Amino acid sequence: MNSVVGVFRSRADAERAAETIHSAGIPADRINFLSPKDTIEKVESVPTTDAEQPGMGKAFGAAVGGTIGIAGGFLLGPVLATVLLPGIGAIAAVGATAAAILGTLGAVGGGAAGGAADAALSDGIPGDELFVYEDALRQGRSVLIAAAKDDTEAATIREILTSGGAETVDKARHMWWVGVRDAEKQHYDATGGNFEKDEAFYQRGFEAALHINHRGKTYDESRDQLGWLYPDAVDQPGFRNGFDRGQAYLKARVQCEL
C-alpha cells in the first residue's frame, strides 16, 4: 500500500475529501484521520481509567470512541485512540494507520517509540514526515491519510485531496520551514556561520533531529546512523549545527506548551 497524505486547514474540508475518496471506491478502512480532539464530536464518551485524563484513551488498536459520521451520512470509522501529545494537546485518531502514528508520536514524546514506531512505518509513513503532521495538528489542522493499492489509486486520491484544498506534505514542510527560518538564520549567522551558503545542510540537519529515531539524542549518539542516511552532509558544520538546533526546537516546543 502507498499512503497519500493531505493536510487541511478545515476539518469540514477534510471530511468532505474523505467522503469523496470513499465514493471513488476506496474502502473506509483505508481512510485515516488525525485531528485535534476538540474538533471531533462524540469523543468525550471515551472510557477512561482513574489514571487517565477525562477522554484520554491509552489503548491502541481497539475502538475507544463512537463512530464518526460526516457529510452525506458516510461513516468515517471509529475513534481508535485519543492521546495528549506533549507540546500539542489532545489528538484523536480514526483508522489503524492514524492510531499507529498517534501511538508513535505519543511514545516518542514519552521517550520510547518501540513497536508503535514500527507499526506506523510499516504502513508506509516515512519517519521524517511525522514532524510535519505534528506541526499541522499543533496549528489546529487535520491530517487525512488514504492508502492506495496501486499508482492509479494514488493518483486519484491525490487529485481529490488537491481539489479539496489540501496541502501536500511537501508544501506543509516548506511552510513550516518558512516559519522557523528567520530565527535559525539569525542564530547561525551570529555564531559565525553563513546561512545563505549552508542553509541546505542546516535544514537537513534540523529535520534529521526531528526524525522519530533521533529525538532526544545528541549528535554523537546519532552519528553512526546519520552517516548512513546523510553521507554527503553529516560532517558539514551546517548539518551538525542544524541537528543541535532541531533538538533544542523539540525541547522548547514541549516545555513552552506544557
N, C-alpha and C positions, 0 to 999 in steps of 0.2 A: 504494500500500500504506500501511496505517496500523499503526505499530508499537505494540504493547501490552506494557507492561513490569511485571514483578513482582520484588520484592526478597525473598529468602528467607534466613532465619537458618540453615537447614539445607540442605546440598547435596542430601541424600536427598529432602527435600521438593520441591526444585526439579526434580529428575529425575522424580519421580512426576508432577508437574504437566506436565512436558514430554511424558511418555508419554500422559497424559490428553488433552492438546491434540492430539497426533498421532492418537489414537483418535477424536477428534471431526472428523477429516477435514483437518487442517492438515498439508501435506507437511513432511517432515523438513527440507527445505532452507529452510523459512521459520521454523524454530525455532532460536534462537540462545542461547548460554550463555556467561557470563563467570564465572570462579571463581578464587579463589587457587590457584595451580598445585599446591600440595601436597595439595589436596583431590581432584585428578583423577588417576586411575590411567593408566598407560601413557604418560605424557608424558616420562618420563625417557629414552625412546628417541629423542627429537627429535635429528636430526643437527645438529652444530654445526661452526663453523669454528674455527681457532686463536684468532681474535679474540673469540669469544663465550664467555660463561659456560656451563658444562655445562647442557644443557637449555634454553638460551635461543635459540630460533629467531628470526631477524630478518626473514625473508621473510613478506610478507602476500599472501593470495590463493592460496597453494599449500599443500597439505596437508603439514604437517611432523611429524605425530604419528599414533598409531593411532586407529582409530575408537572412540568411547566407547560402550560398551554399558551400558544401565541397566535398571531394573526391567522384568521381563516380556520381556527379550530385545530390546526396541526399541533400534535403533542411532541415537543422537542425532546422530552425524556425526563427521567428522574434526576433530582439533585443527588449526586453521588457523594459529594463531600463539601463541607464548609470549613474553612480554616482561617485563623487570624494570622496573617503573614506579617512578620516583623517589618516595620517601616512602611507598610502598605495599608493594612487593615483587614477587615473581614471579606473574604472572597468565596464565591460559590462556584462549583464546577458541575456541569451537566455533560455526561458522557465519560466513557472509560479513559480515553486519552487525556481529556481535560483533568480528570481526577488524578491521573498519574503525574501530570505536570504540576498540579497543585500540591500533590504529595512531595514531589521533588523540591519545589520551592520552599515548602514548609520544613522539610527535612534539612535542607541546606541552611535555612535560617536558624535551625536548631543545632547545626554543626555536624550533621551526619546524614548524607543523602541516601546511602545504602541502596536497597532494592528499588526504592521509588524512582531514583535517577535511571536505573537500568530499564524500568518499565516505560518511562517517558521516552527515552532514547530509542528503545526498541520499536516504538510506534512511529519512528521516522521524524522525530522532533530534534533538530540539532541543538546540542548543549549550548552553543554560542548564540542561540536565539532567545533563550529564556529570559534574559535581562530585558529584552525588548518587550516581551509580554508583561513583565513586572512594571516597567515604566508606563505602559499603556494602562494597566489596572490602577496604578498609583494616581493617574490623571482621571480616573473615573470612566475609562473606556471599556469596551467589551471586545473580547477576542473570540473569533469564530474559526474553528478548525474542522475541515472536512477531509475525510480520507478517500482518495481516488484509487480505483483498482488499476487504471492504466493512464497513458498520456492523454487520451481523448477525454476521459472523465475529468482529469486535472485541468485541461484547457476550458472545459465547460464551467467547472466550479470557479476558476479564476475569472472568467468573463462575468459570471453572476456577481462575484464579490466586487469587482471593479464597477459594474453597473450600479450596484447598491451603495456605492460611496465608500468602500473600504480602502484603507491604506494597505499597501503590501508591507511585509516585514522589512524589506529593504528601505522603503520610504520612511517607515516609522523609526528605523535605526538611524537614518540620516537626520531626521528631525530631532531625535534625542541628542545626537552629537552636536547639532547646531545649538541646542540649549545649554550644553556644558562647555563648548569650545572656547568661548571668550575667557572664562575663568582659567581654563587649562593653559591657554596661550600666555596669559599674564603670569601664571606660576612658572611655566617653563622658561620663558624669556628672562624672568627675574633671577633664575638660577644660572644664567649664562648660556642657556640653550638657544637654538634658532628654530622657533616653532614653524615658521614658514617652510623651512628646509626639512624638518624632521617630523612633520605632522602625521604622515602616513604611518611611520614606525610607532609614533607616540599613540595614535589611536588604536593600532593593533595591540599594543601592549596593554592599554587601558581596557579594551574589550576582553583581552585574554584573562585579566584579573576577575572579570565578571562571569566567566565560564564556570559552570557548576563544579568542575573538577579542581578549580584553583582558588575558590573563595576561602578567605581566612588564612591563606598560605603566603609565606614570604616568597620573594623571587627565588632565593636559593633553594627553598623547599620544592619549588615547581620547576626548577631549571632543567632537569633532565627531560621531563615531559614537554616543556615548552620548546626544547631543542628539536624534538621530533615534529612538533606541529608548526613551528615557525623557524626553520633552519636558516633562512636568509635574514631574519630580523632579530632573533633572540639576543644577540650580543651587541646590538646597536644601543647607544646611550638613550636615544629617544624611546625605544621599546621598554627598556628597564624602568625609566622614569615614569612612563605611562602606566606600566604594570603597578608600580608602587602607588601611584595616584588613584588607580582604579580600586585598589584595596581600601584606600582612605575614603574614597567616594562611597563604597558599600557601608563602611563603618559609620560614616557621618549620616547616611540615609536612615539607618536603623536607630541611631542614638537620638536624632532630632525629631523623629516621628513616633517614638515610643510613648 
